[in-house]
């Protein structure tokens, strides 16, 4: 088969980009179609791949892409694959599923429906004051109509979690099979020297953006006076730093060396995961290392963490509620080998096997 991969845009590295890396391992010859690509921001990742971009691939847009959201539907449609491919796999949290083509089966792997269209209050707060969000309502309605129409194009829709599948059913009126994202267990695994390396700190890591609630972590640990490392970079980085009052809170820029990140995860008492995620690769990578996770009890975290076995949940996104669960955690013991065992269903091998099964199910339809 001649295969093409479609990704929304490449100017940051997170869970969706890890999925793309796995897809490229499965289909090493496949080109990537994407709205824009910033090699510098991605530290050269994907530079040895064939990458085809849209008219939005300009330096200023790559660095300030959220201000160009209204143009992205048209840019996606202008990425025309024509009759070149037998199979198109879009790996998307928004626009990738809307590419144009005249031939080929299309599998859409969805990390979430387009957030700006369906959950604007949550995801546009960092761009506009709340009163202004109402003023851009016509744009939101346009994005919603386009997104629902684009979601009807794929032959098969896959969701990264049951939580996302429910959104797909609600917003797109389509059923989606759940295929959990791949955790690279050759990168994230228990360190045999863990007991020596345990340093009695907590950990939070990921892109520092508004909805990931690093502000809640800082507010909580300002009062607890417990050590925590916060690893990551992003648009909210400076505002989070300004909240720090405790000398026990250490902020570390994004760590590119994954072996070093694994070492820090292994050394942590627990990873704090205070946000609502559609899946939550950070939590899955943490339990693959055998490190328990203290998570807000909503969203994809409910599919990753087992209460009392691989972590704990807190019910309200408040410093008081998070602090109470941390206090409870510190009185408990977790079997780290059992935590690692629970991550097997998120392995790269499981992802690859199930994706190939789904592709095989399409072949009779194309014949």
Secondary structure as UniProt FT lines:
FT   STRAND          3..7
FT   HELIX           15..26
FT   TURN            28..29
FT   STRAND          31..34
FT   TURN            39..48
FT   STRAND          51..52
FT   TURN            55..56
FT   HELIX           59..63
FT   HELIX           65..68
FT   HELIX           69..78
FT   TURN            82..83
FT   STRAND          87..92
FT   HELIX           96..98
FT   STRAND          105..110
FT   HELIX           115..118
FT   HELIX           120..123
FT   TURN            125..127
FT   HELIX           130..135
FT   HELIX           137..150
FT   TURN            151..153
FT   STRAND          156..159
FT   HELIX           162..172
FT   STRAND          177..178
FT   TURN            185..187
FT   TURN            192..193
FT   HELIX           194..197
FT   STRAND          201..205
FT   HELIX           210..212
FT   HELIX           214..224
FT   STRAND          228..231
FT   TURN            235..236
FT   HELIX           237..243
FT   TURN            247..248
FT   STRAND          249..252
FT   HELIX           258..267
FT   STRAND          268..273
FT   HELIX           281..288
FT   TURN            289..290
FT   STRAND          293..296
FT   TURN            299..300
FT   HELIX           301..304
FT   TURN            308..310
FT   STRAND          311..314
FT   HELIX           319..329
FT   TURN            330..331
FT   HELIX           336..341
FT   TURN            342..343
FT   HELIX           344..346
FT   HELIX           348..366
//
